[in-house]
Amino acid sequence: MTLRSINARMEKVEKGLTDCSWVVCIFVTLMIVVDIFLRFFFNQPLPASWEISEILMPYIVFFPFAYTATINAHVRVSLIRDRMPERVRLGFDLLSNAICFVMCALLTYWSWLRFVESFVTGEEILAAIKLPWWFGKLAMPIGLGMFSLRYLMTFFLDLRRRA
């Protein structure tokens, strides 16, 4: 497979994770609205709605990371970089993508270990109903794993552009 076709497939996965993120966001919003409505009118709130939203929050945060990098929408300080010639700017990009890949890969590994530990021990969040805490911890290694792959792909695309 060529670099371009791998990149296109990665973009589809990233877009899918981003779509999943906004679906979770809408679900959490609706759940909170229903909880408030039931609490206000019937004095019967949804059990553990706060804890459920806490478990789902990492999916809203971590899933869109890679797609945001794909569309180049992350915050970037480019005061010095923009004043450099194109060749030097490309060198800065290669260096920053390599550093970001290593950092994200380390964070992915660390978060995977936290997820596995939580899953194996059957960790639950303290709530009115039983809720698996590991489910929330799964979002971080998935999101950061895709983020790592995005930085690696961007590194190779920039390397090909330099050649």
DOMI-768686 format. One record per residue: x, y, z of N, C-alpha, C, O in turn. Coordinates in steps of 0.001 Angstrom, whole numbers, padded with zeros to 6 digits, always signed. Atoms other than C-alpha are relative to their C-alpha. Example, Ala and Ser with C-alpha at 12.3 -4.5 7.8 and 13.67 -1.06 7.14 Angstrom:
<pts>
+000890-001190+000000+012300-004500+007800+000900+001200+000000+001936+001181+000665-000820-001190-000060+013670-001060+007140-000770+001090+000730-000261+002198+000899
</pts>
This chain:
<pts>
+000839-001187+000000+000000+000000+000000+000881+001247+000000+001939+001293+000629-000753-001242+000058+001172+003463-000765-000304+000860+001223-001276+000639+001946+000160-000928-001110+001562+006222+001766-001319+000753-000104-001984+001007+000900+001244-000751+000228-001365+008074+000226-001235-000831+000370-002167-000305+000978+001167+000838-000312-003784+005124+000551-000081-000295+001505-001175-000359+002066+000003+000194-001452-002711+004457+004159-000525+001262+000679-001316+001186+001619+000454-001268-000562-003247+008140+004922-001512+000169-000174-002192+000639+000738+001446-000116+000248-006726+008047+003340-000789-000904+000948-001838-000504+001454+000679+000908-000937-007704+005037+005465+000076+000519+001431-000884+000409+002194-000134-000577-001336-006353+006694+008582-000980+001160+000190-001578+001306+001256+000929-001128-000091-008421+009796+007834-001432-000486+000224-002188+000137+000970+001344+000554-000214-011571+007653+007634-000187-000453+001447-001228-000202+002054+000081+000445-001396-010832+006092+011019-000065+001211+000933-000855+001231+001877-000010-001211-000829-010058+009514+012514-001336+000726-000058-001837+001205+000959+001311-000647+000155-013271+010964+011119-001065-000806+000736-001962-000229+001350+000937+000860-000731-015182+007972+012529+000098+000200+001504-000921+000248+002193-000183-000254-001431-013679+008542+015978-000552+001369+000387-001127+001529+001464+000543-001337-000269-014598+012225+015761-001524-000029-000001-002160+000598+000846+001460+000144+000019-018167+011328+014796-000493-000690+001268-001510-000300+001841+000344+000695-001253-018281+008924+017745+000064+000976+001170-000768+000921+002076-000161-000987-001067-017087+011765+019962-001200+000932+000095-001694+001198+001191+001144-000916-000088-019904+014111+019004-001289-000735+000341-002183-000147+000950+001171+000791-000404-022484+011314+019373-000003-000176+001521-001046-000032+002160-000108+000132-001457-021232+010701+022921-000317+001331+000666-000993+001364+001694+000263-001328-000551-021336+014445+023566-001500+000306+000017-002022+000819+001007+001447-000219+000061-024962+014657+022434-000709-000900+001013-001640-000457+001687+000600+000913-000971-025841+011588+024532+000148+000535+001425-000818+000549+002188-000242-000530-001350-024252+013090+027661-000862+001243+000242-001432+001409+001320+000828-001206-000135-026029+016394+027047-001463-000361+000230-002107+000187+001124+001395+000416-000166-029408+014701+026642-000230-000689+001348-001265-000493+001984+000128+000675-001282-028802+012538+029693-000062+001024+001142-000854+000868+002071+000010-001038-001032-028054+015626+031798-001310+000779-000024-001844+001119+001031+001280-000708+000109-031170+017402+030468-001122-000839+000617-001943-000322+001374+001023+000886-000565-033345+014386+031327+000161-000096+001515-000827-000074+002249-000253+000072-001435-031701+014112+034741-000524+001255+000713-001172+001151+001755+000473-001252-000603-032425+017777+035508-001519+000071-000027-002149+000473+000951+001466-000013+000123-035991+017471+034235-000632-000914+001045-001557-000504+001746+000547+000954-000966-036682+014377+036355+000226+000454+001444-000629+000253+002306-000312-000487-001348-035010+015919+039396-000921+001168+000364-001435+001232+001480+000779-001206-000282-036915+019208+039105-001502-000288+000114-002164+000190+001035+001448+000213+000039-040391+017927+038239-000487-001188+000840-001598-001155+001368+000459+001208-000684-040517+014492+039888+000836-000366+001228+000535-001333+001928-000912+000271-001097-037734+014622+042462+000569-001426-000086+000809-002067+000937-000533+001336+000278-036423+011381+040892+001102+000101-001064+000840-000171-002235-001061-000124+001012-033048+011987+039193+000424-001363-000539+000167-002400+000071-000579+001232+000553-031399+009422+036961+001108-000481+000934+001907+000324+001413-001077+000492-000870-029160+007161+039023+001350+000054-000723+001482-000413-001854-001391-000018+000466-025445+007798+038495+000220+000764-001299+001159+000456-002032-000202-000746+001250-025849+010280+035642+001311+000778+000020+001981+000883-001008-001270-000710-000115-022897+012308+036920+001162-000954-000274+002088-000605-001006-001078+000971+000159-020697+009211+037054+000070-000522-001436+001160-000732-001970+000018+000440+001400-021801+008042+033598+000629+001059-000891+001423+000735-001774-000591-001069+000814-020924+011424+032115+001502+000105+000255+002265+000433-000653-001427-000005-000322-017574+011258+033914+000741-001118-000742+001865-000922-001203-000608+001122+000724-016854+007859+032338+000066+000289-001503+001023-000111-002166+000065-000260+001437-017848+009090+028865+000812+001220-000449+001113+001354-001635-000725-001223+000349-015959+012405+028982+001305-000248-000762+001590+000506-001693-001226+000229+000777-012616+010915+027782-000260-000296-001484+000586+000000-002327+000323+000259+001408-014341+009788+024572-000223+001311-000751+000110+001426-001930+000219-001314+000610-015344+013388+023901+001332+000716-000190+001521+001431-001174-001268-000725+000034-011828+014638+024613+001041-000659-000911+001622+000017-001761-001138+000642+000666-009408+012050+023194-000273-000457-001436+000648-000484-002253+000271+000524+001341-011186+010714+020099+000267+000999-001127+000752+000576-002177-000230-000920+001133-010972+013918+017985+001443+000477-000167+001727+001195-001126-001376-000508+000082-007241+014538+018618+000624-000202-001378+001124+000751-001977-000690+000306+001254-005950+012810+015484-000629+000732-001175+000083+001247-002038+000669-000695+001117-008563+014288+013149+000306+001497+000035+000455+002131-001009-000343-001417-000121-007823+017756+014504+001396+000253-000546+001635+001285-001174-001345-000126+000579-004164+017218+013605-000042-000177-001517+000700+000488-002240+000120+000243+001439-005183+015914+010172-000445+001252-000743+000078+001571-001811+000493-001215+000666-007089+019084+009335+000799+001232+000425+000433+002360+000095-000934-001052-000406-004265+021145+010898-000693+001080+000830-000499+002271+000587+000768-000944-000816-006523+022758+013512+000503+000100+001437-000106+000796+002249-000544-000122-001349-004371+022298+016633+000643+001371+000169+001110+001974-000798-000637-001274-000295-003073+025419+018320+001495-000153-000252+002120-001119+000185-001417+000078+000349+000394+026159+017006+000626+001370+000183+000097+002374-000295-000753-001239-000136+002890+028805+018011+001024+000004-001116+001937-000822-001133-000845+000023+001196+004610+029706+014776+000694+001341-000232+000937+001729-001375-000626-001304+000093+006240+033037+015510+001327-000063-000764+001570+000741-001665-001307+000133+000648+009719+031891+014461-000119-000830-001272+000483-000490-002290+000117+000933+001113+008725+029061+012122-000467+000676-001283+000056+000386-002358+000550-000643+001195+006736+031272+009743+000983+000958-000674+000802+001295-001844-000980-000935+000559+009711+033599+009209+001194-000714-000650+002068-000067-001226-001101+000783+000555+012039+030789+008097-000260-000366-001464-001405-000384-001915+000194+000495+001369+012661+029636+004532-000703-001364+000013-000708-002054+001032+000803+001230+000092+010575+026667+003341+000787-001237+000420+000253-002101+001115-000804+001182-000323+013415+024155+003675+000241-000116+001516+000163-001212+002070-000216-000003-001449+014158+025148+007296-001318-000283+000711-001347-001009+001704+001324+000242-000581+010434+025189+008085-000351-001475-000061-000910-002022+000890+000251+001434+000138+010156+021630+006775+000831-000791+001010+000366-001795+001551-000837+000643-001019+013056+020650+009055-000606+000130+001383-000594-000824+002160+000696-000197-001273+011215+022167+012028-001195-000943+000110-001436-001542+001158+001166+000884-000010+008112+020221+011050+000396-001452+000233-000250-002159+001006-000466+001377-000181+010038+016946+010794+000415-000244+001450+000058-001264+002040-000453+000144-001378+011656+017494+014186-001178+000004+000972-001246-000838+001867+001135-000077-000931+008425+018509+015917-000909-001217-000133-001425-001706+000872+000824+001196+000176+006484+015596+014387+000662-001230+000623-000025-002079+001190-000715+001127-000608+009170+013138+015519-000111+000058+001528-000371-000957+002173+000107-000159-001460+009149+014537+019075-001424-000287+000458-001633-000993+001445+001402+000217-000373+005346+014579+019189-000383-001473-000112-001133-001986+000718+000277+001428+000128+005201+010995+017921+000523-000768+001207-000192-001592+001777-000595+000711-001135+007562+009780+020654-000789+000275+001278-001078-000648+002040+000751-000353-001210+005673+011675+023379-001387-000661+000005-001809-001218+001019+001333+000609+000075+002254+010470+022178+000073-001518+000115-000802-002139+000719-000157+001452-000112+003523+006901+021827+000242-000398+001459-000300-001400+001924-000229+000279-001421+004798+006997+025423-001292+000161+000805-001590-000662+001670+001278-000200-000692+001469+008406+026638-001000-001108-000342-001784-001525+000509+000868+001111+000401-000367+005719+024655+000351-001256+000791-000526-001945+001312-000452+001176-000751+001717+003007+026275-000402+000113+001467-000943-000833+002039+000337-000206-001416+001238+004475+029763-001505-000141+000225-001927-000794+001179+001455+000074-000178-002535+004866+029298-000513-001418-000256-001495-001838+000357+000391+001390+000230-002787+001322+027916+000243-000824+001271-000587-001652+001647-000283+000719-001250-001133+000009+031086-001047+000326+001067-001482-000569+001791+001039-000390-000976-003626+001983+033237-001336-000665-000344-002060-001109+000548+001242+000660+000414-006525+000592+031189+000032-001481+000349-000920-001998+000933-000107+001443-000249-005309-003016+031439-000089-000282+001504-000778-001214+001919+000051+000177-001452-004769-002687+035197-001434+000163+000512-001890-000612+001353+001386-000236-000412-008291-001281+035611-000917-001128-000462-001811-001545+000274+000820+001073+000559-009808-003973+033379+000202-001308+000762-000761-001994+001104-000322+001256-000678-008022-006871+035078-000549-000009+001430-001055-001031+001894+000489-000057-001383-008964-005714+038571-001513+000208+000072-002096+000128+001153+001438-000229+000012-012555-005010+037489-000386+001268+000744-001404+001314+001434+000214-001258-000714-012331-001464+038797-001364+000604-000349-001753+000687-001514+001315-000619+000176-015715+000173+039317+000005+001375+000632+000726+001634+001595+000152-001338-000566-016676+003761+039958-001051-000066+001096-002046-000779+000966+000931-000020-001111-018443+004447+043228-001247+000784-000422-001198+002003-000584+001238-000634+000462-022045+005147+042169-001196-000798+000504-001046-001835+001150+001232+000677-000417-025660+004179+042779-000181-001330-000722-000849-002233-000218+000030+001251+000762-025275+001483+040114+001436-000395-000331+002344+000434-000259-001343+000462+000340-022290-000642+039079+000397+000545-001372-000295+000330-002367-000522-000552+001250-020245+001162+036428+001477-000355-000122+002256-000066+000786-001413+000357+000170-016957-000176+035021+000845+001238-000319+000613+001917-001319-000866-001164+000173-014288+002502+035370+000955-000196-001173+001392+000776-001788-000920+000285+001092-012083+000755+032791-000561+000458-001340+000199+000765-002259+000594-000414+001275-014565+001676+030056+000405+001431-000350+000687+001732-001510-000450-001374+000230-013682+005347+030459+001485+000074-000289+001935+000918-001064-001453-000002+000190-009983+004533+030607+000419-000548-001361+001566-000364-001769-000313+000544+001326-010141+002783+027225+000134+001096-001052+000852+000917-002036-000013-001070+000999-010664+006071+025360+001381+000614-000185+001756+000987-001296-001310-000659+000078-007227+007448+026176+001001-000754-000880+001612-000131-001748-000943+000673+000899-005085+004708+024579-000468-000038-001454+000355-000005-002369+000494-000010+001389-007356+004610+021518+000264+001359-000638+000831+001442-001727-000183-001344+000542-007324+008374+021022+001458+000373-000173+001851+000898-001215-001418-000340+000101-003638+008815+021775+000741-000911-000974+001722-000498-001593-000605+000895+001001-002760+005772+019664-000199+000531-001412+000728+000530-002222+000256-000589+001323-004424+007342+016643+000775+001306-000175+001256+001611-001267-000768-001248+000037-002767+010659+017512+001468-000300-000307+002097+000410-001092-001383+000412+000262+000624+008901+017557+000176-000391-001464+001130+000023-002122-000083+000419+001408-000050+007292+014192-000117+001195-000942+000524+001218-001992+000135-001200+000833-001113+010676+012782+001323+000755-000069+001731+001199-001142-001295-000678+000013+002180+012255+013849+001028-000790-000806+001848-000200-001510-000914+000822+000783+004085+009319+012355-000290+000149-001493+000630+000282-002300+000378-000166+001402+002138+009610+009100+000408+001382-000510+000931+001505-001618-000384-001360+000405+002697+013372+008976+001504+000108-000163+001982+000794-001066-001454+000023+000116+006405+012789+009558+000411-000595-001343+001251-000027-002042-000362+000644+001267+006590+010404+006582-000463+000818-001208+000235+000874-002220+000464-000853+001099+004508+012699+004374+000923+001204-000185+001236+001583-001314-000933-001123+000087+006800+015630+005219+001366-000454-000518+002026+000267-001266-001270+000552+000479+009848+013432+004624-000057-000205-001517+000900+000102-002229+000163+000186+001448+008507+012525+001179-000049+001343-000722+000462+001482-001833+000072-001340+000595+007763+016200+000511+001378+000633-000087+001663+001386-001019-001359-000557-000019+011357+017088+001413+000854-000611-001102+001733+000047-001658-000813+000711+001013+012752+014487-001016-000347+000411-001390+000242-000091-002347
</pts>
